[in-house]
Amino acid sequence: MTGQPKKKLKEVEELADNCFTVSLNACCVIPKHYMDRTRRPDPRDQIGRKYRAAFEWAMMLYIVTEQLENLLRAKAGLEPRRPRFDEAFERSQTAEPGELEQQMKRESERLRGGDASFLD
């Protein structure tokens, strides 16, 4: 990949956007108590274990692709991008109480070019 950071950056940005969308979707779909890291999972609860694994893997995929994007940006001599979750969190601060899920769906919609049918 030597000498190609600017070429690949666009593709990796799109991949990171898609991974962010998946992580937002996971936050909207998976019950909140399965995303609580302080809660001890019940080893007999197969559904709970799969929910938690899906959430953690979606988040890890998003984090790794965003790190890759910033490494390519650095190699291309560009400033690192601000984390997408920080941007979404800032926008959610102006939302009415209880509207965070809708805010995340709108963010996903924006990233997917207006097609949010996968969220229904």
Secondary structure, DSSP 8 states (H G I E B T S, - for coil): -TT-HHHHHHHHHHHHHHHHHHHHHHHHHS-GGGS-TTS---TT-HHHHHHHHHHHHHHHHHHHHHHHHHHHHHHTT------HHHHHHHHHTTS-TT-HHHHHHHHHHHHTTT--GGG-
